[in-house]
């Protein structure tokens, strides 16, 4: 007989059960011989056969709880015990370890009736053998059955609680590893965005200004002026370096924007977030125009942060993302039908989370000259709107 788990406590209980059953069989055999019972030889033989069958089942891997092999083995043990019970009243005490075997190997709906039948057989054998009838005649087997049932049910409850705690610990360990990986990824992406924004706002803009100034200087010079070739070479060098800076900015673009436009990235975000509990729809309003990389990053990150808050806190069933292109601005609206919150309770300062939460969204909007508005109330859903002014470059050139 094998148990479901093998902790030290279970192994000790299993050894105690083995010792108890074999000891009671030995006691029945010894008492039959010492008392000169006319069936002493048969009692000894049946006790030995019962012990051998029990040992074979205890060592057999196929004897498991809830299996046919376990039920058959238990049936053979029960039949041999009934024979021993008919031969000697001392076989009654073997009923106690049999209670545990029945409750362990059989489903509870069959184990309890088997325990009741075993207790009834033990009481009946006591009466058949003409022993003195006392309250203990009935209380003993019934009390033993009650103790066995309470012990097994208590152990099963502790086992289930232990398994639940083990699964919870495994889940916590797994979640901690996933969280650490997510934090590393978020840190990497945040650093990439910061570098892209710094290159765009400083290096690329400076090179663009240098190029425009050198172009203006080149136009004021005579074609055969000694400085004209040097000015042209400087302008071409600034132009090449500006193109290289823009390539750096594109290389540092978030992965969601690498393989497509902002619209495609928002569509993929909506599809990924949609599940059985939340449906996310995406729509575009107006005529899409090409946006600078920092604008696309800000709009995408705001949508990701707003949807993350919806999933974690809002318990919403529906959310809508709308990207609107207007004459002088572009806006992103994220609306959900969740339980909402009081925006005044959210701290206005930075949260230090590296791009997540309303404070980070407001900071991102301010860095691009835009605004972020949040409309919400408890029980009325949430609407987050980011509006960015479209950049206008000198001479109609794209400043990105």
C-alpha positions as CSV (number, residue, x, y, z in Angstrom):
1,X,0.0,0.0,0.0
2,X,1.4,3.4,-1.0
3,X,0.3,6.7,0.3
4,X,-0.2,9.8,-1.8
5,X,2.7,11.7,-0.3
6,X,5.8,10.6,1.6
7,X,6.5,13.3,4.3
8,X,8.0,12.0,7.6
9,X,4.7,12.1,9.4
10,X,3.0,10.0,6.7
11,X,5.8,7.5,6.8
12,X,5.6,7.2,10.6
13,X,1.8,6.7,10.4
14,X,2.2,4.1,7.8
15,X,4.7,2.2,9.9
16,X,2.5,2.4,12.9
17,X,-0.4,1.0,10.9
18,X,1.8,-1.9,9.7
19,X,3.0,-2.7,13.3
20,X,-0.6,-2.4,14.7
21,X,-2.1,-4.9,12.3
22,X,0.7,-7.4,12.4
23,X,0.8,-7.1,16.2
24,X,-2.9,-7.7,16.6
25,X,-2.7,-10.8,14.3
26,X,0.2,-12.1,16.4
27,X,-1.8,-11.5,19.6
28,X,-4.8,-13.4,18.2
29,X,-2.6,-16.4,17.2
30,X,-0.7,-16.5,20.5
31,X,-3.9,-16.3,22.6
32,X,-5.5,-19.1,20.6
33,X,-2.5,-21.3,21.2
34,X,-2.1,-20.4,24.9
35,X,-5.8,-20.9,25.6
36,X,-5.9,-24.3,24.1
37,X,-8.4,-23.3,21.5
38,X,-9.5,-26.3,19.4
39,X,-9.1,-24.1,16.3
40,X,-5.7,-22.8,17.4
41,X,-3.9,-24.3,14.4
42,X,-6.4,-22.8,11.9
43,X,-6.3,-19.4,13.7
44,X,-2.5,-19.4,13.4
45,X,-2.6,-20.4,9.7
46,X,-5.3,-17.8,8.9
47,X,-3.3,-15.1,10.8
48,X,-0.2,-15.9,8.9
49,X,-2.0,-15.9,5.5
50,X,-3.6,-12.6,6.4
51,X,-0.3,-11.1,7.4
52,X,1.3,-12.4,4.2
53,X,-1.5,-10.9,2.0
54,X,-1.2,-7.6,3.9
55,X,2.6,-7.5,3.4
56,X,2.2,-8.3,-0.3
57,X,-0.3,-5.5,-0.8
58,X,1.7,-3.0,1.3
59,X,4.8,-3.6,-1.0
60,X,2.9,-3.7,-4.3
61,X,3.1,-0.4,-6.3
62,X,-0.3,-1.1,-8.0
63,X,-2.2,-0.9,-4.7
64,X,-3.1,2.8,-4.6
65,X,-6.1,4.8,-3.3
66,X,-9.1,4.7,-5.6
67,X,-7.7,1.9,-7.8
68,X,-9.3,-1.5,-8.6
69,X,-6.2,-3.2,-7.3
70,X,-6.5,-1.5,-4.0
71,X,-10.2,-2.4,-3.7
72,X,-9.5,-6.1,-4.6
73,X,-6.7,-6.3,-2.1
74,X,-9.0,-4.8,0.6
75,X,-11.7,-7.3,-0.3
76,X,-9.3,-10.2,0.1
77,X,-8.2,-8.8,3.5
78,X,-11.8,-8.5,4.6
79,X,-12.7,-12.0,3.6
80,X,-9.7,-13.5,5.5
81,X,-10.5,-11.3,8.5
82,X,-14.1,-12.6,8.5
83,X,-12.7,-16.2,8.6
84,X,-10.4,-15.2,11.5
85,X,-13.4,-13.5,13.2
86,X,-15.4,-16.7,12.9
87,X,-12.6,-18.7,14.5
88,X,-11.6,-16.5,17.3
89,X,-13.2,-13.5,19.2
90,X,-9.7,-11.9,19.4
91,X,-9.9,-11.2,15.7
92,X,-12.3,-8.4,16.6
93,X,-9.3,-6.1,17.4
94,X,-8.0,-6.3,13.8
95,X,-11.1,-4.2,12.8
96,X,-9.3,-1.0,14.0
97,X,-6.5,-1.0,11.4
98,X,-9.0,-2.2,8.8
99,X,-11.0,1.0,9.4
100,X,-7.9,3.1,8.3
101,X,-7.3,0.9,5.3
102,X,-10.9,1.2,4.1
103,X,-11.0,5.0,4.6
104,X,-7.6,5.3,2.8
105,X,-8.1,3.1,-0.2
106,X,-11.8,3.6,-0.9
107,X,-13.6,6.8,-1.9
108,X,-15.4,8.4,1.1
109,X,-18.8,7.4,-0.3
110,X,-17.7,3.7,-0.1
111,X,-15.3,4.0,2.8
112,X,-17.8,5.1,5.4
113,X,-20.3,2.2,4.6
114,X,-17.4,-0.2,4.7
115,X,-16.4,1.0,8.2
116,X,-20.0,0.7,9.4
117,X,-20.2,-2.9,8.0
118,X,-16.8,-3.8,9.6
119,X,-17.9,-2.4,13.0
120,X,-21.2,-4.4,12.8
121,X,-19.3,-7.6,11.9
122,X,-17.0,-7.1,14.9
123,X,-19.9,-6.6,17.3
124,X,-21.8,-9.6,15.8
125,X,-18.7,-11.9,16.3
126,X,-18.5,-10.9,19.9
127,X,-22.1,-11.9,20.4
128,X,-21.7,-15.1,18.4
129,X,-18.8,-16.3,20.4
130,X,-20.9,-16.0,23.6
131,X,-18.9,-13.3,25.3
132,X,-20.4,-11.3,28.1
133,X,-22.5,-8.4,26.7
134,X,-21.5,-5.1,28.2
135,X,-21.8,-1.5,27.0
136,X,-18.2,-1.8,25.9
137,X,-19.2,-4.6,23.5
138,X,-20.9,-1.9,21.3
139,X,-19.0,1.2,22.3
140,X,-15.6,-0.2,21.6
141,X,-15.9,-1.0,17.9
142,X,-18.1,2.0,17.3
143,X,-15.7,4.3,19.1
144,X,-12.8,2.9,17.2
145,X,-14.6,3.5,13.9
146,X,-15.4,7.1,15.0
147,X,-11.7,7.7,15.9
148,X,-10.6,6.3,12.6
149,X,-13.0,8.4,10.6
150,X,-12.1,11.6,12.5
151,X,-8.3,10.9,12.1
152,X,-8.6,10.3,8.4
153,X,-10.8,13.3,7.7
154,X,-8.5,15.5,9.8
155,X,-5.4,14.3,8.0
156,X,-7.1,14.8,4.6
157,X,-8.0,18.4,5.6
158,X,-4.4,19.0,6.7
159,X,-3.1,17.5,3.5
160,X,-5.3,19.7,1.3
161,X,-4.2,22.8,3.2
162,X,-0.6,21.8,2.9
163,X,-1.0,21.3,-0.9
164,X,-2.8,24.6,-1.2
165,X,0.1,26.4,0.6
166,X,2.7,24.6,-1.5
167,X,0.9,25.6,-4.7
168,X,0.6,29.2,-3.4
169,X,4.3,29.3,-2.6
170,X,5.2,28.0,-6.1
171,X,2.9,30.6,-7.6
172,X,4.5,33.3,-5.6
173,X,8.0,32.2,-6.6
174,X,6.9,32.1,-10.2
175,X,5.2,35.5,-10.0
176,X,8.3,37.0,-8.3
177,X,10.5,35.7,-11.2
178,X,8.1,37.1,-13.8
179,X,7.9,40.4,-12.0
180,X,11.7,40.6,-11.9
181,X,11.9,39.9,-15.6
182,X,9.2,42.4,-16.3
183,X,11.0,45.1,-14.2
184,X,14.3,44.4,-16.1
185,X,12.4,44.7,-19.4
186,X,10.7,47.8,-18.3
187,X,14.0,49.3,-17.2
188,X,15.6,48.5,-20.5
189,X,12.7,50.0,-22.5
190,X,12.7,53.1,-20.3
191,X,16.4,53.6,-20.9
192,X,16.0,53.1,-24.6
193,X,13.2,55.7,-24.7
194,X,15.2,58.1,-22.6
195,X,18.2,57.8,-25.0
196,X,16.0,58.2,-28.0
197,X,14.3,61.3,-26.6
198,X,17.7,62.8,-25.6
199,X,19.2,62.2,-29.0
200,X,16.1,63.6,-30.8
201,X,15.8,66.7,-28.5
202,X,19.5,67.6,-28.4
203,X,21.8,66.0,-31.0
204,X,19.3,65.7,-33.8
205,X,17.8,69.2,-33.3
206,X,21.3,70.7,-33.0
207,X,22.5,69.1,-36.2
208,X,19.4,70.2,-38.0
209,X,20.0,73.8,-37.0
210,X,23.6,73.6,-38.0
211,X,22.6,72.3,-41.4
212,X,20.1,75.1,-41.9
213,X,22.6,77.7,-40.9
214,X,25.3,76.3,-43.1
215,X,22.8,76.2,-46.0
216,X,22.0,79.9,-45.4
217,X,25.7,80.7,-45.2
218,X,26.4,78.8,-48.4
219,X,23.7,80.8,-50.3
220,X,25.4,84.1,-49.3
221,X,28.8,83.1,-50.6
222,X,30.0,83.5,-54.1
223,X,30.4,80.1,-55.9
224,X,34.2,80.8,-56.3
225,X,34.7,82.1,-52.7
226,X,37.5,80.3,-50.9
227,X,35.3,79.3,-48.0
228,X,32.5,77.9,-50.2
229,X,33.9,74.3,-50.4
230,X,34.5,74.2,-46.7
231,X,31.0,75.4,-45.9
232,X,29.5,72.9,-48.3
233,X,31.6,70.0,-46.8
234,X,30.5,71.1,-43.3
235,X,26.9,71.2,-44.4
236,X,27.2,67.7,-45.9
237,X,28.9,66.4,-42.8
238,X,26.1,67.8,-40.6
239,X,23.5,66.3,-42.9
240,X,25.2,62.9,-42.7
241,X,25.4,63.0,-39.0
242,X,21.8,64.1,-38.7
243,X,20.8,61.0,-40.8
244,X,22.9,58.9,-38.5
245,X,21.3,60.4,-35.4
246,X,17.8,59.6,-36.8
247,X,18.9,56.0,-37.4
248,X,19.9,55.8,-33.7
249,X,16.5,57.1,-32.7
250,X,14.8,54.6,-34.9
251,X,17.0,51.8,-33.5
252,X,16.0,52.8,-29.9
253,X,12.3,52.8,-30.8
254,X,10.2,50.4,-28.6
255,X,9.7,47.0,-30.1
256,X,6.0,47.5,-30.6
257,X,6.8,50.4,-33.1
258,X,9.7,48.7,-34.8
259,X,7.6,46.6,-37.2
260,X,4.8,48.9,-38.1
261,X,3.1,52.2,-37.5
262,X,1.6,53.6,-34.3
263,X,-1.9,52.6,-35.5
264,X,-0.7,49.0,-36.0
265,X,1.0,48.9,-32.6
266,X,-2.2,50.1,-30.9
267,X,-4.3,47.5,-32.7
268,X,-1.9,44.8,-31.5
269,X,-2.1,46.2,-28.0
270,X,-5.9,46.0,-28.1
271,X,-5.9,42.5,-29.4
272,X,-3.4,41.3,-26.7
273,X,-5.3,42.9,-23.9
274,X,-8.7,41.5,-24.9
275,X,-9.7,38.4,-23.0
276,X,-12.7,36.7,-21.4
277,X,-13.1,39.5,-18.8
278,X,-12.2,42.6,-20.9
279,X,-13.0,43.6,-24.5
280,X,-10.8,46.3,-25.9
281,X,-11.7,48.1,-29.2
282,X,-9.5,50.4,-31.2
283,X,-10.6,53.2,-33.6
284,X,-8.8,55.9,-35.6
285,X,-10.4,59.3,-36.2
286,X,-9.2,61.8,-38.9
287,X,-6.4,61.4,-41.4
288,X,-3.3,59.7,-40.0
289,X,-0.1,61.7,-40.4
290,X,3.5,60.7,-39.7
291,X,4.5,61.5,-36.2
292,X,8.0,62.0,-34.6
293,X,9.2,59.0,-32.8
294,X,8.9,60.6,-29.3
295,X,5.3,61.4,-30.1
296,X,4.6,57.8,-31.1
297,X,6.4,56.5,-28.0
298,X,4.4,58.8,-25.7
299,X,1.1,57.8,-27.2
300,X,1.8,54.1,-27.2
301,X,3.2,54.2,-23.6
302,X,0.1,56.2,-22.4
303,X,-2.2,53.6,-24.0
304,X,-0.2,50.7,-22.3
305,X,-0.2,52.4,-18.9
306,X,-3.9,53.3,-19.1
307,X,-4.9,49.7,-20.1
308,X,-2.6,48.3,-17.4
309,X,-4.5,50.3,-14.8
310,X,-7.8,49.2,-16.3
311,X,-6.8,45.5,-16.1
312,X,-5.3,45.8,-12.5
313,X,-7.8,48.1,-10.8
314,X,-11.0,48.9,-12.8
315,X,-12.6,45.4,-13.1
316,X,-14.0,46.7,-16.4
317,X,-15.7,44.6,-19.1
318,X,-15.2,47.0,-22.0
319,X,-12.5,49.6,-22.9
320,X,-12.1,51.8,-26.0
321,X,-8.9,53.3,-27.4
322,X,-9.4,56.2,-29.9
323,X,-6.5,57.8,-31.8
324,X,-7.6,61.2,-33.3
325,X,-5.7,63.2,-35.8
326,X,-6.7,66.9,-36.0
327,X,-5.3,69.9,-37.8
328,X,-2.9,71.0,-35.1
329,X,-2.9,68.2,-32.6
330,X,-3.2,64.5,-32.1
331,X,-5.0,62.9,-29.2
332,X,-5.4,59.5,-27.6
333,X,-8.5,58.6,-25.5
334,X,-8.7,55.5,-23.4
335,X,-12.2,54.9,-21.8
336,X,-13.4,52.0,-19.7
337,X,-16.6,51.1,-17.9
338,X,-14.9,50.0,-14.7
339,X,-15.7,51.1,-11.1
340,X,-13.7,54.3,-11.5
341,X,-11.9,56.3,-8.8
342,X,-11.4,59.7,-7.4
343,X,-8.6,61.4,-9.5
344,X,-7.9,63.9,-6.7
345,X,-6.5,61.1,-4.6
346,X,-3.7,60.3,-7.0
347,X,-0.4,62.0,-6.1
348,X,0.6,64.6,-8.6
349,X,4.3,64.0,-8.2
350,X,6.4,61.4,-10.0
351,X,5.9,57.8,-8.7
352,X,9.4,56.6,-9.6
353,X,8.0,53.6,-11.4
354,X,9.7,54.4,-14.7
355,X,6.8,55.1,-17.0
356,X,3.7,53.6,-15.2
357,X,0.9,55.4,-13.6
358,X,-0.9,58.7,-14.0
359,X,2.1,60.8,-12.7
360,X,4.4,59.3,-15.3
361,X,1.8,59.9,-18.1
362,X,1.4,63.6,-17.0
363,X,5.2,64.0,-17.0
364,X,5.5,62.5,-20.5
365,X,2.7,64.8,-21.8
366,X,4.4,67.9,-20.3
367,X,7.8,66.9,-21.9
368,X,6.2,67.2,-25.4
369,X,4.1,70.3,-24.6
370,X,0.9,68.4,-24.3
371,X,-1.8,67.8,-21.7
372,X,-3.2,64.8,-20.0
373,X,-6.7,64.9,-18.6
374,X,-8.4,62.2,-16.4
375,X,-12.2,62.1,-15.9
376,X,-13.5,59.5,-13.4
377,X,-15.7,59.0,-10.4
378,X,-16.4,56.0,-8.2
379,X,-18.8,53.7,-10.1
380,X,-18.7,55.7,-13.3
381,X,-15.7,54.4,-15.3
382,X,-12.5,56.3,-16.3
383,X,-11.5,58.4,-19.3
384,X,-7.9,59.2,-20.0
385,X,-7.1,61.7,-22.7
386,X,-3.6,62.7,-24.0
387,X,-3.4,65.6,-26.4
388,X,-0.1,66.6,-28.1
389,X,0.4,69.5,-30.5
390,X,1.6,68.5,-33.9
391,X,5.2,69.8,-34.4
392,X,5.8,72.4,-37.1
393,X,9.4,72.4,-38.4
394,X,11.1,75.4,-40.1
395,X,10.6,75.6,-43.9
396,X,7.9,72.9,-43.6
397,X,10.5,70.3,-42.8
398,X,9.7,67.5,-40.4
399,X,11.6,68.2,-37.2
400,X,11.8,64.6,-36.3
